[in-house]
């Protein structure tokens, strides 16, 4: 695969020389996740393959263009998985795109975010150099943690050519419980559960019902079910339901007529707004359908100590929550350091640069 890396380097060198913007892209399943899409597509799918996987070490290393499905299949054969449950949003998602987007699924509140599982990464920068950050071990504290900085960078700093990720064994058993309740009651339950040693791996509330997923040993799940109550879901139905939440194929996410907002809030915050709402991560992630002006939604998020992202819908405002000036300056400095010519994905994360 050195030949594919050489071709990618040549494309970048030509773009820098001509000052032509480039947009790193794998399967394109996260193209909607941007302020703007600009630049010629730099297709990463040719640079693929699992480079190293040692199940006993719980680490996998793969090139950026490797399909997410291929990695998940390899892990599944060894009874392991990516704990942060990255959404694919389509069958063509690549591991480079997964890390560049930095998105996590329903299990995020219990195990951590995508960045928490990034051990190392290689970045092809605007100078054509391959920069290596982190490694393939869990205890790596040398230097600034750029590998995790790249998680969620959306390709604006350079091309992530390969990543090393920590993986975990699959839970021995899982049970999902359903509770008929309102949003306020669900938030109260979620917070009470978090204060107890319960094997709750994911929670969600929507349309008058809360669903909790328990993961662990049979004895732990029996004890937890007896303590929580609720109605057990059929195993196949539960698996399909959590997958549809992760991949946003539930009817709630399919309605494109009303803008969909992604709010990151303190878990105990109460929105108290009309319109459709879906709650994840024990209350830390809220999905809100609302026609209200963007300034009103963001003012509410600010007042509650959080942020509001215009996830989908007619773009009447910027996608990302406005940054404080000190944060914008940090973004500018990082961009200038890694991409001084502004070649990589201009405007994708910050309008104008």
NORQUIRA-V785006 format. One line per field, one symbol per residue. ss: DSSP state (H for helix, E for strand, L for the rest). phi: phi as a letter, one per 30 degrees, with the letter a starting at -180 (. if undefined). burial: 1 if it has 16 or more other ideal C-beta (glycine too) atoms within 10 Angstrom, else 0. A space follows every 50 residues. Layout:
ss = ???
phi = ???
burial = ???
This chain:
ss = LHHHHHHHHHHHHHHHHHLLLEEEELLLLLLLLLLLLLLEEEELLLLLLE EEEEHHHLEEEEELLLEHHHHHHHHHLLLEELLLLLLLLLLLLEHHHHHH HLLLLLLHHHHLLHHHHEEEEEEELLLLLEEEEELLLLLLLLLLLHHHHL LLLLLLLLEEEEEEEELEELLLEEEEEEEELLHHHHHHHHHHHHLLLLLE EEEEEELLEEEEEEEELHHHHHHHHHHHLLEELLHHHHHHHHHHHHLLLL HHHHLLLLLEEEEELLLLLLLLLLLLEEEEHHHLEEEEELLLLHHHHHHH HHHLLLEEEEEELLLLLLLLLLLLHHHHHHHHHHHHHHLLLLLELLLLLL LLL
phi = .ddddddddddddddddchcdbbeacdidcdddadbcbjddcdcddcbkd daabedchbbbbddddeedddddddddcibadddhdddhkdcdcdddedd didbcededccjdeddcdcaacbccddiccccbiabbdcbbdidddeddd djdhidclcdcabcbdbbddedabbcccbdaddddddddedddddcdcdd cababahibcbbccbldedddddddddciicdceeddddddddddechcd eedddcdcecccccbeecdcdhbdjdbbcbhhjdbbcbcacdeedddddd deddibbbcddbjedcaddddeddddddddddddddddbdciddhdidcb dja
burial = 00011001101100110000111111111100111110100111101100 00100001111111111100110110010111111111100011111111 11111111111011101111111111000010111100000000011111 11111111111111111000101111111010100110110010000111 11111100011111110001100100010100100001001100111101 01100000111111101010100001111111111111110001001101 10010111111110000011100000000000001001100111111111 000
